[in-house]
């Protein structure tokens, strides 16, 4: 019996010191709170019944007495996350904890809408794996933003990065793409096609959607206050999304490095680019050439200077260890490769154009209801409550509307996409550093060529009217992100022996093998009609235009017309197969392939 008594008493004896320890801990915290000493770094604030019920009882009692302090420095954000946050499993970044305020933002209809918007638009019609959405990308950017700012805080305590600044940067990363429309960047083309001169961009819409999210989800503004964020912090989040602007920045020059984390307008090296390049290349099956983990590990805030109104002004920016220079170049090289092979793949650009034209044809016959009444999809950006209803389903909505005859033209275009009867690529220019003529100018030149060179054509000429209707000119430019300039020379670096001095490294100091040009452009010339005779005639016009302008066409895109193929078959001067000359040609071509 004594043995049984001891076995029953042992757990209870272990429990008593725990209770005493917890009681002393709570008394200590309460005394600190009552005395006004900030203790927010140890535990977070209470946040709603659902969250409070998950917290230990003594934490809830303590939190009721805590005086909220906005600028209290956070020693460990992970403690707060462990108590209240959620764990996410991302295929790119693995498992990580998400702050409870971010979880509240994620669990809103405005943010959940991003699940229905593909990150790469219609690219999935070329690369089947490109079906990931803006939802996971935004969560990944927020995660990287949090990791970077916490690494800087730990590495450089003198920066005095506050708890509110950590949250602001994470929220900005989470919401930076909240304003994207259907098929992501393609929607910007739709809006500007339907509304010429609008110059609409999704970043501005992200800020409007952010304020709409706060207004329609009533629990969020109190939650922002509970976690120490005030109205000026909400404005600061919008600034982080848009990137640093001297005229609107509310933070001093000593805090300018915060603007580099999510949307770096200075050099383009930011966590947004780290996530989308890594995620997109993974989804389409391309190898990632850079390592963002090394960027975080070797990042440091440095003081640099620039001229402002003729005077030298000091400010901070995020720099990297000098041995990461080639890693930076690898990142920008991957950006160029992704634009050439994925984002601006010629079939993707043609699909973009077809979808834009289909939505434009259906736009005037579709209505969305918002707080300001009904509006067409392409002008819904003026009413956030209507805009939030848009996602990639708009294409299927158009295609399935088979009752109204006014939707027939749009449905026909979408049917061509589904049956893979795309616009025909007539030709593409060889890449050059800059193709000066805009798309409309090139289109007008080609039409003019058709009207003046009828007698030189070997087939019945295509009419100018047919070209006006069917000719499509698309300009594609691939760069490091700053046009013809090299953004690498705007990135600050520090050395192993001098970690506080910023240094800017020119291309010649790195390697003689690095590129000397940082942008190239090409023109894609397409034809809408499926009439094969018109297509053949249009190809002749394109080649005549290229000869006139002394422009080289990419040989891989110049196909032989039916007439020219017949003429070559009749008068071929090639050597018979198997002759010595023919064998030498075959051997030479094999060597070239090798």
C-alpha positions in Angstrom: 0.0 0.0 0.0 2.9 2.3 0.8 4.4 1.5 -2.6 1.1 2.5 -4.3 1.0 5.7 -2.2 4.5 6.7 -3.3 3.7 6.0 -6.9 0.6 8.3 -6.7 2.5 11.0 -4.7 5.5 11.4 -7.0 3.7 13.2 -9.9 2.1 15.5 -7.3 5.4 16.3 -5.7 6.8 17.2 -9.1 3.8 19.4 -9.7 4.2 21.6 -6.6 7.5 23.3 -7.7 6.0 24.0 -11.1 3.1 25.7 -9.5 5.3 27.7 -7.2 7.6 28.7 -10.1 4.7 29.8 -12.2 3.2 31.8 -9.3 6.6 33.6 -8.8 6.8 34.2 -12.5 3.3 35.7 -12.7 3.9 37.9 -9.6 7.2 39.1 -11.2 5.5 40.0 -14.4 2.6 41.7 -12.8 4.9 43.8 -10.7 6.9 44.8 -13.7 3.7 45.8 -15.6 2.3 47.8 -12.6 5.6 49.6 -12.2 5.5 50.6 -15.9 8.5 48.6 -16.9 8.0 47.3 -20.5 7.7 43.5 -20.5 6.1 43.0 -23.9 9.2 41.3 -25.2 8.5 38.3 -23.0 4.8 37.7 -23.8 2.5 39.1 -26.5 -0.8 40.8 -25.9 -4.1 39.0 -25.7 -5.8 38.8 -29.1 -9.4 37.7 -29.1 -11.2 34.9 -27.3 -10.0 32.2 -29.7 -6.4 33.1 -29.1 -6.7 33.8 -25.4 -8.2 30.4 -24.9 -5.1 28.8 -26.3 -2.8 30.7 -23.9 -1.9 29.6 -20.4 -4.1 31.1 -17.7 -1.4 33.0 -16.0 -0.4 34.7 -19.3 -4.0 35.9 -19.9 -4.1 37.3 -16.3 -0.8 39.0 -16.9 -1.7 40.4 -20.2 -4.8 42.2 -18.8 -2.4 44.3 -16.7 0.3 45.1 -19.3 0.6 48.7 -20.4 1.0 48.6 -24.2 4.2 50.3 -25.3 4.7 51.0 -29.0 8.5 51.2 -29.3 9.3 48.3 -26.9 12.1 46.3 -28.5 11.3 42.7 -29.2 14.0 40.3 -28.0 12.5 37.1 -29.4 9.6 37.2 -31.8 9.6 33.4 -31.8 8.3 33.3 -28.2 5.2 35.2 -29.3 4.7 33.0 -32.3 5.0 29.8 -30.3 2.2 31.0 -28.0 -0.2 32.3 -30.6 0.9 31.8 -34.1 0.6 29.1 -36.7 3.2 26.9 -38.4 3.2 26.9 -42.2 4.8 24.2 -44.4 6.0 25.9 -47.6 7.5 23.7 -50.4 10.3 26.3 -50.9 11.1 27.5 -47.4 10.0 24.5 -45.4 8.3 24.8 -41.9 8.2 28.2 -40.3 6.1 30.1 -37.7 3.8 32.9 -38.7 3.1 35.8 -36.3 -0.5 35.8 -35.0 -1.3 39.2 -36.5 -0.2 37.9 -39.9 -2.4 34.9 -39.4 -5.4 37.2 -38.8 -4.6 39.0 -42.1 -4.2 35.8 -44.0 -7.6 34.6 -42.7 -9.5 37.4 -44.5 -11.5 37.1 -47.7 -9.3 39.8 -49.3 -6.1 37.8 -48.8 -7.7 34.4 -49.5 -8.6 35.8 -52.9 -5.0 35.5 -53.9 -5.5 31.7 -54.0 -7.3 32.3 -57.2 -4.6 34.3 -58.9 -1.8 32.5 -60.6 1.6 34.1 -60.0 2.7 33.6 -63.6 -0.6 34.4 -65.3 -1.1 32.3 -68.4 2.4 30.8 -68.3 0.8 27.5 -67.1 -0.4 27.0 -70.6 3.2 26.7 -71.7 4.8 25.4 -68.5 2.3 23.0 -66.9 3.9 23.3 -63.5 3.5 27.1 -63.3 0.2 26.8 -61.4 1.4 28.4 -58.1 -0.5 31.4 -56.8 0.1 34.8 -55.3 -1.1 33.4 -52.0 2.0 31.3 -51.3 4.4 33.8 -52.8 3.2 36.6 -50.5 3.5 34.3 -47.4 7.1 33.4 -48.6 8.0 37.0 -49.1 6.8 37.9 -45.6 8.8 35.0 -44.2 12.0 36.1 -45.9 11.4 39.7 -44.8 11.0 38.6 -41.2 14.2 36.5 -41.4 16.2 39.3 -42.9 15.1 42.1 -40.5 15.6 39.8 -37.5 19.1 38.9 -38.7 20.0 42.5 -39.0 18.6 43.3 -35.5 20.6 40.4 -34.0 23.7 41.3 -35.9 23.5 45.1 -35.3 21.7 46.0 -32.1 22.7 49.6 -32.5 20.2 49.9 -35.3 17.5 49.9 -32.6 15.0 48.0 -34.8 11.7 48.1 -32.9 9.0 45.5 -32.5 6.7 47.6 -34.6 9.2 47.9 -37.4 9.6 44.1 -37.5 5.8 43.7 -37.8 5.5 46.5 -40.4 8.1 44.9 -42.7 6.5 41.5 -42.4 3.0 42.8 -43.1 4.4 44.8 -46.1 5.9 41.5 -47.5 2.6 39.8 -46.9 0.5 42.4 -48.6 2.8 43.7 -51.4 0.9 41.8 -54.1 -2.6 42.1 -52.6 -3.7 44.4 -55.4 -3.0 42.0 -58.3 -5.8 41.3 -60.6 -6.6 38.1 -62.7 -3.5 36.5 -64.1 -1.3 38.8 -62.1 0.7 41.3 -64.3 -1.4 40.6 -67.3 -4.3 42.4 -65.7 -2.3 45.6 -65.7 -2.2 45.3 -69.5 -6.0 44.7 -69.6 -6.7 47.8 -67.5 -4.4 50.0 -69.6 -5.7 48.5 -72.9 -9.3 49.4 -72.0 -8.4 52.6 -70.3 -5.6 54.3 -72.3 -3.6 56.7 -70.3 -4.6 55.1 -66.9 -1.0 54.0 -66.2 -2.5 51.7 -63.5 -0.2 49.5 -61.4 -1.0 46.8 -58.9 1.1 48.4 -56.1 -1.3 51.3 -55.7 -4.1 48.8 -55.6 -2.4 46.8 -52.9 -2.5 49.8 -50.6 -6.2 50.4 -51.4 -6.9 46.8 -50.7 -5.0 46.9 -47.5 -7.1 49.8 -46.2 -10.3 48.0 -47.4 -9.1 44.9 -45.5 -8.8 46.9 -42.3 -12.2 48.6 -42.8 -14.2 45.5 -43.6 -12.6 43.1 -41.0 -13.5 45.0 -37.8 -11.3 42.9 -35.6 -8.1 43.9 -37.4 -7.7 47.6 -36.4 -8.0 46.7 -32.7 -5.6 43.9 -33.2 -3.1 46.3 -34.8 -3.4 48.5 -31.8 -3.0 45.6 -29.4 0.2 44.6 -31.1 1.5 48.2 -30.9 0.9 49.4 -34.4 -0.6 52.9 -34.8 -1.9 54.9 -37.8 1.5 56.1 -38.7 2.7 52.5 -38.9 -0.2 51.6 -41.2 1.0 54.5 -43.5 4.6 53.2 -43.2 3.5 49.7 -44.4 2.1 51.4 -47.5 5.4 53.2 -48.0 7.3 49.8 -47.7 5.0 48.3 -50.4 5.6 51.2 -52.8 9.3 51.5 -52.1 11.3 54.5 -50.8 10.4 57.9 -52.2 12.0 61.0 -50.8 8.8 63.0 -51.0 6.7 60.5 -49.1 9.1 58.7 -46.7 8.1 59.2 -43.0 11.2 57.4 -41.6 14.5 59.2 -41.2 17.6 58.5 -43.4 18.9 56.3 -40.6 16.0 53.9 -41.2 16.0 54.0 -45.0 17.4 50.5 -45.1 13.9 49.3 -44.1 12.6 50.3 -47.5 15.2 48.0 -49.2 13.8 44.8 -47.7 10.5 44.3 -49.6 10.7 46.7 -52.6 14.2 47.9 -53.2 14.0 50.7 -55.7 17.7 51.4 -55.4 19.2 48.2 -56.8 16.4 45.7 -57.0 17.9 43.2 -54.5 15.0 42.4 -52.2 13.2 39.5 -50.6 10.4 39.7 -53.2 12.9 38.9 -56.0 14.5 36.2 -53.9 11.2 34.4 -53.4 9.7 34.7 -56.9 12.9 33.8 -58.7 13.4 30.7 -56.5 9.7 29.7 -56.5 9.1 30.3 -60.2 12.2 28.6 -61.4 11.4 25.6 -59.2 7.8 25.4 -60.6 8.9 25.5 -64.3 11.8 23.1 -63.8 14.8 25.4 -64.1 17.8 25.4 -61.8 18.1 28.2 -59.3 21.5 29.9 -59.7 21.7 32.0 -56.6 21.5 31.3 -52.8 19.3 33.8 -50.8 20.4 32.1 -47.6 23.9 33.5 -48.1 22.3 37.0 -48.7 20.6 36.8 -45.3 23.7 35.4 -43.6 26.1 38.1 -45.0 23.7 41.1 -45.0 24.6 44.2 -43.0 23.3 47.8 -42.8 25.9 50.3 -44.1 26.0 54.1 -44.2 26.4 55.6 -47.7 25.9 59.0 -49.2 24.3 60.7 -52.1 23.9 64.2 -53.5 20.6 65.9 -52.6 20.1 69.5 -53.8 23.9 69.8 -54.3 24.7 68.6 -50.8 26.0 65.3 -49.6 23.4 63.4 -47.5 24.1 60.3 -45.5 21.6 57.4 -45.4 21.6 53.7 -44.6 21.2 50.8 -47.0 21.5 47.0 -46.8 24.9 45.8 -48.1 26.5 42.3 -48.4 29.9 40.8 -47.9 32.1 41.4 -50.9 32.5 37.7 -51.6 28.8 37.6 -52.5 29.3 39.8 -55.6 29.1 36.8 -58.0 26.0 35.5 -56.1 24.4 38.9 -56.9 25.3 38.5 -60.6 23.9 35.0 -60.5 20.6 36.3 -59.2 20.3 38.9 -62.0 21.4 36.4 -64.6 18.6 34.1 -63.5 16.2 37.1 -63.8 17.2 37.6 -67.4 16.9 33.9 -68.2 13.5 33.6 -66.6 12.2 36.6 -68.6 13.6 35.2 -71.9 12.5 31.6 -71.4 9.4 31.9 -69.2 7.9 35.3 -68.4 8.2 36.6 -71.9 8.4 33.3 -73.8 7.0 34.1 -77.3 4.0 31.7 -76.8 3.3 33.3 -73.4 3.3 36.8 -75.0 0.9 35.6 -77.7 -1.4 34.0 -75.1 -1.3 37.2 -73.1 -2.4 39.2 -76.1 -5.2 36.7 -76.9 -6.6 36.7 -73.3 -6.3 40.5 -73.1 -8.3 40.9 -76.3 -10.9 38.3 -75.1 -11.5 40.2 -71.9 -11.6 43.5 -73.7 -14.3 42.1 -76.1 -16.3 40.9 -73.1 -15.7 43.8 -70.7 -18.6 46.0 -71.8 -21.0 43.1 -71.4 -19.9 42.0 -67.9 -20.9 43.7 -64.6 -19.5 43.6 -61.0 -21.4 45.0 -58.1 -19.6 47.1 -55.5 -20.2 49.8 -53.0 -20.4 52.3 -55.8 -22.9 50.4 -57.8 -22.2 48.2 -60.9 -19.1 48.5 -63.1 -17.2 46.7 -65.8 -14.3 44.4 -64.7 -11.6 46.5 -66.4 -12.6 49.7 -64.5 -13.3 48.0 -61.2 -10.0 49.3 -59.8 -12.0 52.5 -59.0 -14.2 50.5 -56.5 -12.2 48.2 -54.2 -15.3 46.3 -53.0 -16.0 45.3 -56.7 -12.3 44.7 -57.5 -11.9 42.2 -54.7 -14.3 39.9 -56.6 -11.9 39.5 -59.6 -9.7 36.4 -60.0 -8.6 34.0 -62.7 -12.1 32.5 -63.0 -13.1 35.5 -65.2 -11.9 33.5 -68.3 -14.1 30.5 -67.6 -17.0 32.8 -66.8 -16.7 34.4 -70.3 -16.3 31.0 -72.0 -19.3 29.5 -70.2 -21.6 32.4 -71.0 -22.9 30.8 -74.2 -26.4 32.4 -74.1 -25.7 36.0 -74.9 -24.6 36.6 -78.5 -22.6 39.7 -77.6 -20.1 37.4 -75.9 -19.5 35.3 -79.0 -16.3 37.1 -80.1 -14.7 36.7 -76.7 -15.7 33.0 -76.5 -14.3 32.4 -79.9 -10.9 33.7 -78.8 -10.9 31.6 -75.6 -11.9 28.6 -77.7 -8.9 29.1 -79.9 -6.7 29.1 -76.8 -8.3 25.9 -75.5 -7.8 24.2 -78.9 -4.3 25.6 -79.3 -5.1 27.6 -82.5 -3.0 30.5 -81.4 -2.0 33.6 -83.3 0.8 32.8 -85.9 4.3 34.1 -85.2 5.4 35.6 -88.6 8.8 36.7 -87.5 11.0 38.0 -84.7 13.9 40.4 -84.9 17.3 39.4 -83.6 17.9 40.8 -80.1 19.5 44.2 -79.9 20.5 46.4 -77.0 17.5 48.7 -77.6 14.8 48.6 -80.3 13.9 52.3 -80.4 10.7 52.2 -82.4 7.5 51.6 -80.4 5.1 48.8 -81.3 2.6 51.1 -83.1 5.4 52.6 -85.2 6.6 49.2 -86.3 3.0 48.2 -87.1 2.5 51.3 -89.3 5.8 50.7 -91.1 4.8 47.2 -92.0 1.4 48.2 -93.3 3.1 51.0 -95.4 5.4 48.3 -96.8 2.4 46.2 -97.9 0.9 49.1 -99.8 4.1 50.1 -101.7 5.7 46.7 -102.5 2.9 44.8 -104.2 4.9 44.3 -107.4 7.9 42.7 -105.6 5.8 40.0 -104.0 5.8 36.5 -105.4 2.2 35.7 -104.2 -1.0 37.7 -104.2 -0.5 40.6 -101.8 -2.2 40.9 -98.5 -4.3 44.0 -98.3 -3.6 46.9 -96.0 -7.0 46.5 -94.5 -6.3 42.8 -93.6 -3.0 43.9 -92.0 -4.7 46.6 -90.0 -7.1 44.1 -88.6 -4.8 41.1 -88.0 -1.2 42.4 -87.5 0.0 42.2 -83.9 3.4 43.7 -82.9 4.8 42.8 -79.5 8.0 44.3 -78.0 9.9 42.2 -75.4 12.8 43.5 -73.4 15.0 41.5 -71.1 17.3 43.2 -68.6 18.7 43.1 -65.1 15.8 45.2 -64.0 17.1 48.7 -64.6 17.0 49.0 -68.4 20.5 49.4 -69.9 22.1 50.1 -66.5 23.9 47.6 -64.3 22.2 47.4 -60.9 25.1 45.4 -59.4 27.1 48.6 -59.3 24.5 50.2 -57.0 24.7 47.4 -54.4 26.8 48.2 -51.4 29.4 45.7 -50.2 31.7 45.4 -47.1 35.0 43.7 -46.5 36.0 41.1 -44.0 38.4 43.5 -42.2 36.1 46.5 -42.4 32.5 45.6 -41.9 31.3 49.2 -41.4 32.5 50.8 -44.7 30.3 50.6 -47.8 32.1 49.9 -51.0 30.6 49.9 -54.6 32.2 47.4 -57.0 32.4 48.0 -60.7 32.1 45.2 -63.3 35.8 45.3 -64.2 36.8 44.7 -60.6 34.9 41.4 -60.5 35.7 39.6 -63.8 36.5 40.3 -67.4 34.0 37.6 -68.3 30.9 39.5 -67.0 28.5 41.1 -69.5 29.0 44.6 -70.8 25.4 45.0 -71.9 22.5 44.7 -69.5 19.4 44.9 -71.8 18.3 43.5 -75.1 15.0 43.9 -76.9 13.3 42.1 -79.8 10.1 42.5 -81.8 7.6 39.7 -82.2 5.3 40.1 -85.3 2.1 37.9 -85.2 -1.0 37.5 -87.3 -4.4 37.0 -85.9 -6.3 35.4 -88.8 -6.1 31.7 -89.5 -6.3 32.1 -93.3 -3.1 30.4 -94.6 -2.9 32.5 -97.8 -3.0 35.7 -95.8 -0.4 34.4 -93.4 1.9 33.5 -96.3 1.5 36.9 -97.9 2.0 38.6 -94.5 5.3 36.8 -94.1 6.5 38.2 -97.4 5.6 41.7 -96.2 7.5 41.2 -93.0 10.6 40.1 -94.9 10.3 43.1 -97.2 10.0 45.4 -94.3 13.1 43.9 -92.6 15.1 44.4 -95.8 14.0 48.0 -96.1 14.9 48.8 -92.5 18.0 46.6 -92.6 16.8 44.6 -89.7 17.9 41.0 -89.2 15.1 38.5 -88.6 15.8 35.6 -86.3 16.1 32.6 -88.7 14.4 30.2 -86.4 11.1 32.2 -86.8 11.2 32.7 -90.6 9.2 29.9 -92.2 9.1 29.2 -95.9 5.9 30.1 -97.7 4.1 27.6 -99.8 5.1 29.3 -103.1 8.8 29.6 -102.1 8.9 26.0 -101.1 7.5 25.0 -104.5 10.0 27.2 -106.3 13.0 25.8 -104.3 11.8 22.2 -104.9 11.7 22.9 -108.7 15.1 24.6 -108.9 17.1 23.1 -106.2 20.8 23.3 -106.7 21.8 21.1 -103.7 24.2 18.2 -104.3 22.8 14.7 -104.5 22.6 12.9 -101.2 25.7 10.8 -100.7 28.0 12.9 -103.0 31.4 13.9 -101.6 30.3 17.6 -101.2 27.1 16.5 -99.5 29.0 14.3 -97.1 31.4 17.1 -96.2 28.4 19.4 -95.4 26.9 16.7 -93.1 30.2 16.2 -91.3 30.5 20.0 -90.8 27.0 20.3 -89.4 27.7 17.4 -87.0 30.8 19.2 -85.7 28.8 22.4 -85.2 26.2 20.6 -83.1 29.0 19.0 -81.0 
